[in-house]
Every structure is written in structure tokens, then in C-alpha cells.
């Protein structure tokens, strides 16, 4: 059953009308899963799917534009968006999310043509690229970035730089790091806007989760920007590392058209007479500007779980934007923008919800439907913060879930990524002033050391 409520918001992640395959697995070993299923070479990776590796797990993904995304042991990540537009490269949008652990990202062909639309998020930092191969380590409080080739621009989440943004955060607090700074890295700690430049380089990051001997290693030639891959144990992985070519120069600016020369001067003809003036046609009044409808927010489950059929497909309404969180998708249509009040606070009560608990087993995973109750959502517009909590029950035990985060000027809700701690969930959603006030968000998190929960909620103003 579709859940629909009227909402006004602008969430940052734009999407096409159809689901997109972000890439394919070209190598996996040890404990490695894609959306809770064991990883396998040749398997497709869809946008929004949770990628996980265990203590001995490695996962190599070749993106649809011949880039590379490598997860080393004890890592969780997502390819949140990989929308490639080959006809209009500037419309390409790519967003990667490293939740915890160590990952390497090598820019693909499309990213190199739309660097302004590439974002690599950690829980505390935003990373943009300059046509790049780089490695990142992160936990919930600290991120470290080192560059193999090209360069990156890094900023902590502060001010206008937010997790929901697209493209690099470039401002007074951002810092750049290039491959020429071989023995240095950038470090960002929670709450820190400007990264610190520290010594250590790639070697310091590799200590946390060393690469396999057959991981392709980029090398920069002495007189060329070409990158060659070292021979790998598996030749397929070597072939997956394409050469980086110099950026295509911008097309030359066309010459300005010649100035138009009046024939005989204003108001005269060649014989010296006066040219009759054309009668002036009165300008009709401009038609009234039509009022945009309120934005509609619609969420549902796009996968079959625990014997329950999907409630919504990934092909949303025309011109709709979307966000995917695990098994759930949230759409919002075009319409009037929401503007948060400057002061004041409001509270919401839980109206509708759906949630599932995933438990690791020897055979893979077990998924069970769960119920949510006693939900509260409080928004303080003065501090631009929100808090939320609710009870989760699987019929045999109850768990307390909670989250807090930021409220954007357009009504977006973005939780602090503290979901590695049991009971803390990550939230992404929106507020609405329609019908007296309403809200909705998607969420995921841990309920204990191994089990996770994923769900969606609707809220009404108290």
C-alpha cells in the first residue's frame, strides 16, 4: 500500500525515473555482502544498496563509467547515486558514502567530465575530486584522506556544507590535497569545518586495512599524467583500471559578432528624409503566474521482504526526485518550496510506519517484520535541530530507537550518522506545512551488535 502525504521540501539527491545499476563486482573474497546477500563476481550493484565487508572481506566494484570502488575489510559503504548522462555529461550525478572502514575510489570517465557533480561523503566530511584516485579511512568521528593521483577538495560538515549536498564543498574552510603531496593526508574530525594537513600519506591509511597484493596500484609517469596499473594476480582487475587521460581543453570562445551599423543614422534614410516611425503596439499585461501545487511526498518499499510484496517501484512520478535507504524509497514531486520558520518549535506524533529487522545467519540473513510505536518527533527551528525516538518490537523483544540531526532551510531532515551504535538510527526526510503540519523520513541503524533495522515513517503535527 502506498503511503502518501503532502509535503514541501527540497532534498538534494536528484534521480532519474528508473533504477540505475551503478556497477558490477569484478572481485570479492572473504565476508562481503551486497544488500545483505553474499557478494559474487559479476553481480550488479544498484544505487542505494548497502555494501559490507567483514574482517577478511574485500569487494572490488567496477562502475558503469569504468571507475573503481574498492572496499577493504570491516567496511560499510553505499553508492548512493550513479546517474550517468553520456549525451550531456554535465548532467551526470555521482554520490558515494563511506559509513565506516577503508575504501578507495578511482574516478570513471563520466566523473572526469562532471567533477562538479561528484560527492564522496563520510560521517564527518565531504570530498570532491579533480579527476582522481584516492583512499579514505573513517569511523564516526574522524576521517583521513590520501591521494594516489590527481587531487581532492575536502571540507568538514559545517555552514553550507551539508551531507545532503551534491558536488564538492568549496569555501574558506575547504582544503585541497594533490598527489604531489605524497607523504601527507587530510584529517577531519567531527564538528571541525577545516581539515588538518598531517604527515603520513597513503601508508598511514593503509595501516588500518592494508590492500591485497593484487589491488591495482596507480603510478604516475615522470613525464605524463597517464596512470598504469601494476600487474595483478587476477588480470580482470588490471583491465578494470583504465588510463586517466588529461582533461579535454575547453572549446575556444567564438568571436563576437560584428556590430550592427545603422543605415543612415537613427530616424533618417539615405536621401536625407525622415523614416516614418512604426506604430507602437501596446504591450498586453503579463498573464498571472500560476500557483505551484504543494510538493507531494510518497514512500514505499521497493523490495520484497519477509513474504511481503513491494509497495512501490523505483520508477517514480514524472519529474520526481527520490532518495533510497535500503529497502525503502522516498519520492517528492515538483512544487512550492518550504521555508522553515526562524524561531519556534513543533512536535509530531507517529502516524504510519513500516520496518524490518535483519539478522545475520550461517546461511546469509534472516529478515523479520517489526512494529513501531510511541513515536515522537520534535523540531526546534531556532537551533535548526530535531530529535526523534520510537519503540521497535519484533513480537518477542522491544528496543528503543532514537536520532537527532539538522533541519535545513527548506525543511529537510538529516540525522547525525551515529547508527553504528545500537539504538541510534540515521534519518533522512522532510517537513511539510500542508494540512497543519506533517513529516516523513526513512531510517536505518543497529539494534544490537549484529542486527539492523530499516524502515520508513509518516508523522502528523500534535
Beta strands, then each sheet from edge to edge (+ up, - down):
strand 1: 3-6
strand 2: 21-29
strand 3: 32-34
strand 4: 37-38
strand 5: 44-46
strand 6: 50-53
strand 7: 58-63
strand 8: 68-71
strand 9: 75-83
strand 10: 93-106
strand 11: 118-121
strand 12: 125-129
strand 13: 133-138
strand 14: 142-149
strand 15: 151-156
strand 16: 175-178
strand 17: 184-189
strand 18: 196-199
strand 19: 218-220
strand 20: 227-229
strand 21: 296-301
strand 22: 321-325
strand 23: 328-332
strand 24: 345-361
strand 25: 364-380
strand 26: 385-393
strand 27: 398-407
strand 28: 412-415
strand 29: 425-432
strand 30: 438-446
strand 31: 452-461
sheet 1: 1+ 21- 23+ 22-
sheet 2: 4+ 3- 6+ 9- 10+ 8- 7+ 2- 5+
sheet 3: 4+ 3- 6+ 9- 10+ 11+ 12- 15+ 16-
sheet 4: 4+ 3- 6+ 9- 10+ 13- 14+ 17- 18+
sheet 5: 19+ 20-
sheet 6: 24+ 25- 26+ 27- 28+ 29- 30+ 31- 24+
end
